[in-house]
Amino acid sequence: MIKLDAFTHIWPTAFYRAIKDITGPMTDIVRRSEAQKMMIDLDERFAIMDLYEGYAQILSLGSPPLELVASPAQATDLAKIGTDSQAELCARYPDRFKGFIATPPMGAGIDAILESCRYAIEEANACGIQIYSNVSNRPLDAPEFAPMFDYMAAMDLPIWIHPARGADFPDYRTEEKSRYELWWTIGWPYETSAAMARLVYSRTLDRLPGLKVITHHAGGMIPFFEGRFGPGNDVLGARSSDEDYGALRAELKHRPLDYFRRFIADTATFGAGGAIRMAMDFFGSDQVVFASDAPFDPEGGRMYIRETIRTIDEMDIDEETRAAIYHGNLERLCNRKFT
């Protein structure tokens, strides 16, 4: 059975050289990306991939968001280099890399964003696009990004959302930075959840009912907090006196919780079986795709792939459901056969 990893990160050689020319010495999360040998060394990547029978990957660029390290013009160039170099890898190694996700230059203005998406999808055959949970602290439901969502809905292809937050986002107002890497440990699941909520309450999902959004790390906090987003938000507005959220709730076509179930979750939980099972219970097995988040683990990519496969293989589900998680659901979402 093919195991198609829907969210694994890479810096192709051309992209790595280009971003390093811009950033110089790398720090924080970018430093973490550079330190993973699998990110930049194909021989290392292939050696790890060969450990798992039937294993193949969908490629995506690793952090950082382009707008955080580059000017709009530089980010536009980096986006194209990322698209072209990933497409080249897929063409050269079709049995290993079944497709790729493009990263548009979200800080470069909507015209550049749309052209980057169009080029990647209509000319380079990308499976979809990867965006981050905020754009230089701007929410994804900001009006300037609406045409991008319109385009992806029209193309009937998924948007992968990757969380983004750095140490400069403090945990407490009395401090200037986040400590103990809490910006990552709990900040990133929050970022994913907040981005999902903004798409729900901005009525983006009412406007684009066919929009496909794949959420990293099993849907962030949403499955665990089903009660808060369910009965808790059935009284949306009851806790606010300065905005009429009750009117918004009345305008929504469906119950708030029903919108959250329309997102797709991946299995990139660092091997945490309980989290994967909770995501399946919440979103449904037809809304979950296999992903490992390689290579960001203590073993340079081996651990998360191994433990995620082990968890899925040990789940009490039929083989048809297992195959759907491993590759079938992603094939349906991307409107193509990978097997």
C-alpha positions in Angstrom: 0.0 0.0 0.0 1.4 3.4 -1.0 1.9 5.7 2.0 1.8 9.2 0.6 3.2 11.8 3.1 1.1 14.9 2.4 3.1 17.4 4.5 6.9 16.9 4.4 9.3 19.8 4.1 12.3 20.4 1.8 14.7 23.1 0.7 15.7 22.2 -2.8 19.3 23.3 -3.6 18.3 26.3 -5.7 15.9 27.6 -3.1 18.3 26.9 -0.2 21.1 29.0 -2.0 18.7 31.8 -2.8 17.2 32.2 0.7 20.6 31.9 2.3 21.9 34.7 0.0 19.1 36.9 1.5 19.2 35.9 5.2 22.9 35.3 5.7 23.4 33.4 9.0 20.2 31.7 10.0 18.5 32.1 13.4 15.6 30.6 15.4 13.2 28.5 13.4 15.1 29.1 10.2 18.2 27.8 11.9 16.2 24.7 12.9 15.3 24.1 9.2 18.8 24.4 8.0 20.1 22.0 10.7 18.0 19.1 9.4 20.1 17.2 6.9 17.1 15.7 5.2 16.0 19.2 4.3 18.9 19.9 2.0 20.5 16.5 1.3 18.7 14.2 -1.2 20.9 11.2 -0.4 19.9 11.5 3.3 16.2 11.9 2.3 16.3 8.9 0.1 18.0 6.8 2.7 15.3 7.6 5.2 12.5 7.1 2.7 13.8 3.7 1.8 13.2 2.5 5.4 9.4 2.4 4.8 7.8 0.2 2.1 5.6 2.0 -0.3 6.5 5.4 1.1 6.4 8.6 -1.1 6.1 12.3 -0.5 4.3 15.5 -1.4 6.9 18.2 -1.1 6.5 21.6 0.5 9.0 24.3 1.4 10.0 24.5 5.0 9.7 27.6 7.2 10.1 30.5 7.2 7.2 32.5 5.7 8.8 34.3 2.8 7.5 37.7 3.9 9.4 37.5 7.2 12.9 37.2 5.6 12.6 38.9 2.2 11.3 42.1 0.5 8.2 41.7 -1.7 10.3 41.5 -4.8 12.7 39.0 -3.2 9.8 36.9 -1.9 8.2 36.8 -5.4 11.5 35.5 -6.8 11.9 32.9 -4.0 8.3 31.7 -4.5 9.1 31.0 -8.2 12.4 29.3 -7.4 10.6 27.2 -4.8 8.0 26.2 -7.3 10.4 25.4 -10.2 12.9 23.5 -8.0 10.1 21.4 -6.4 8.6 20.7 -9.8 12.0 19.6 -11.1 12.4 17.2 -8.3 9.0 15.7 -8.9 9.8 15.3 -12.6 13.2 13.7 -11.9 12.0 11.4 -9.1 8.4 10.6 -9.8 8.3 7.4 -7.8 9.6 9.3 -4.7 7.9 12.7 -5.0 4.4 12.4 -6.2 3.7 16.1 -6.2 4.4 19.4 -4.5 2.7 22.4 -2.8 3.7 25.9 -3.9 4.3 28.7 -1.4 3.1 32.1 -2.8 4.6 35.4 -1.7 1.9 36.4 0.7 3.4 39.8 1.6 3.9 40.9 -2.0 0.4 42.1 -2.8 -2.6 40.2 -4.3 -1.5 40.5 -7.9 1.8 38.8 -7.1 0.1 36.2 -5.0 -2.4 35.3 -7.7 0.2 35.1 -10.4 2.4 32.9 -8.2 -0.6 30.6 -7.6 -1.6 30.6 -11.2 1.9 29.8 -12.4 2.4 27.0 -9.9 -1.0 25.3 -10.5 -1.6 25.9 -14.2 1.9 25.7 -15.5 4.0 23.8 -12.9 1.2 21.3 -11.9 1.3 22.0 -8.2 -1.2 20.0 -6.0 -2.2 23.1 -4.1 -0.6 25.9 -2.1 0.9 26.3 1.3 0.1 29.5 3.3 0.8 30.4 6.9 -1.7 31.0 9.7 -1.0 34.7 9.5 0.8 37.1 7.1 3.2 39.3 9.1 0.5 39.2 11.9 -2.3 40.0 9.5 -5.2 37.5 9.6 -6.0 35.3 6.7 -9.6 36.7 6.5 -8.2 40.2 5.8 -10.1 41.4 2.6 -6.9 41.7 0.5 -6.5 37.9 0.6 -10.0 37.0 -0.5 -9.2 36.7 -4.2 -6.6 34.0 -3.4 -9.3 31.9 -1.7 -11.6 32.6 -4.6 -9.0 31.3 -7.0 -8.2 28.2 -5.1 -11.9 27.4 -4.7 -12.3 27.9 -8.5 -9.4 25.5 -9.1 -10.9 23.0 -6.7 -7.5 22.4 -5.1 -6.5 22.4 -1.4 -4.8 25.1 0.6 -2.4 23.7 3.2 -2.2 25.9 6.3 1.0 25.9 8.3 1.2 27.6 11.6 3.6 30.6 12.1 4.6 32.3 15.3 8.1 33.2 16.6 9.7 33.9 19.9 9.0 37.6 19.5 5.3 36.8 20.3 5.4 36.9 24.2 3.4 34.6 26.4 2.5 37.5 28.8 2.1 41.2 28.2 4.7 42.0 30.9 7.4 40.2 28.8 9.1 40.9 25.5 9.5 37.4 24.2 8.1 33.9 24.6 10.2 31.6 26.8 10.9 27.9 26.8 9.8 27.7 23.1 6.2 28.0 24.2 5.7 30.1 21.0 6.1 26.7 19.2 4.8 24.1 21.6 1.4 25.7 22.3 1.6 28.8 20.1 1.5 26.9 16.8 -1.6 24.8 17.6 -3.3 28.0 18.7 -2.3 29.7 15.4 -3.8 26.9 13.4 -7.0 27.0 15.4 -7.3 30.8 15.3 -6.8 30.8 11.5 -9.6 28.2 11.1 -11.9 30.2 13.3 -11.3 33.4 11.4 -12.2 31.6 8.1 -15.4 30.4 9.8 -16.6 33.6 11.4 -15.6 35.8 8.5 -18.1 33.7 6.6 -15.4 32.6 4.1 -16.8 29.1 4.2 -20.3 30.3 3.6 -19.1 32.3 0.6 -16.9 29.4 -0.7 -18.6 26.2 0.4 -16.3 24.0 -1.7 -13.1 25.5 -0.3 -10.6 22.8 0.7 -8.3 23.6 3.6 -5.8 21.1 5.0 -4.8 21.9 8.6 -1.5 20.9 10.0 -1.0 18.9 13.2 -4.4 17.2 13.2 -6.4 20.4 13.2 -4.6 22.2 16.0 -6.6 22.5 19.1 -10.1 22.2 17.5 -10.7 18.4 18.1 -9.8 18.6 21.8 -11.9 21.6 22.3 -15.0 20.3 20.5 -17.2 21.3 23.4 -16.0 24.9 23.4 -16.4 25.3 19.7 -19.7 23.3 19.8 -22.1 24.1 22.7 -19.8 26.9 23.9 -20.1 28.8 20.6 -23.7 28.0 20.2 -24.1 31.1 22.5 -21.5 33.1 20.6 -22.0 36.7 21.7 -23.2 36.0 25.2 -19.7 36.9 26.6 -19.3 40.1 24.7 -20.9 43.5 25.2 -19.0 45.7 22.7 -19.8 43.6 19.6 -23.0 41.9 18.4 -21.7 38.4 17.8 -25.2 37.1 18.3 -26.2 38.7 15.1 -23.2 37.1 13.3 -24.2 33.7 14.7 -27.7 34.2 13.4 -26.3 35.1 9.9 -24.2 31.9 9.7 -25.9 29.3 7.5 -24.9 26.4 9.9 -24.0 25.8 13.5 -20.4 27.0 14.2 -19.1 23.5 15.0 -20.3 22.2 11.6 -18.0 24.5 9.8 -15.0 23.3 11.7 -15.7 19.7 10.7 -15.4 20.8 7.1 -11.6 21.3 7.4 -9.2 18.5 6.6 -6.7 17.4 9.2 -3.3 15.7 8.7 -1.7 13.1 11.0 1.4 15.1 11.8 1.2 14.8 15.6 4.8 13.5 16.1 3.5 10.0 16.6 0.8 10.8 19.2 -1.7 8.2 18.5 -4.4 9.7 20.8 -4.3 12.9 18.8 -4.7 11.2 15.5 -7.6 9.1 16.8 -9.2 12.3 18.1 -8.8 14.0 14.8 -10.4 11.0 13.0 -13.3 11.1 15.5 -13.9 14.8 15.0 -13.3 15.3 11.2 -14.1 11.8 10.0 -11.8 9.3 8.4 -12.6 10.8 4.9 -11.2 14.2 6.1 -7.8 13.0 7.4 -4.6 12.6 5.3 -1.4 10.9 6.2 1.5 13.4 7.0 4.6 13.2 9.2 6.0 16.7 9.2 9.4 15.2 8.4 12.3 16.0 8.9 11.6 18.0 12.1 12.1 15.3 14.7 14.9 14.2 17.1 16.1 11.6 14.6 16.3 13.9 11.6 13.1 12.6 9.9 13.1 8.9 10.9 11.0 9.1 14.1 7.9 11.0 13.0 7.5 8.9 9.8 8.0 5.7 11.7 5.7 6.5 14.6 3.0 7.9 12.4 3.0 4.8 10.2 3.0 2.6 13.3 0.0 4.4 14.7 -2.0 4.2 11.5 -1.2 0.6 11.0 -2.2 -0.3 14.5 -5.6 1.5 14.4 -8.7 -0.7 14.5 -9.9 0.3 11.0 -10.6 -1.6 7.8 -8.1 -1.6 5.0 -10.2 0.6 2.8 -10.2 3.3 5.5 -6.5 2.9 6.0 -5.8 3.2 2.3 -8.0 6.3 2.2 -5.9 7.9 4.9 -2.6 6.9 3.4 -3.4 8.2 -0.1 -7.0 8.0 -1.3 -8.3 11.1 0.5 -5.5 13.2 -0.8 -6.1 11.9 -4.4 -9.8 12.9 -4.1 -8.9 16.3 -2.7 -6.3 17.0 -5.4 -8.3 15.5 -8.2 -5.5 13.2 -9.4 -4.2 9.7 -9.0 -0.9 9.4 -7.2 -0.8 5.6 -7.2 
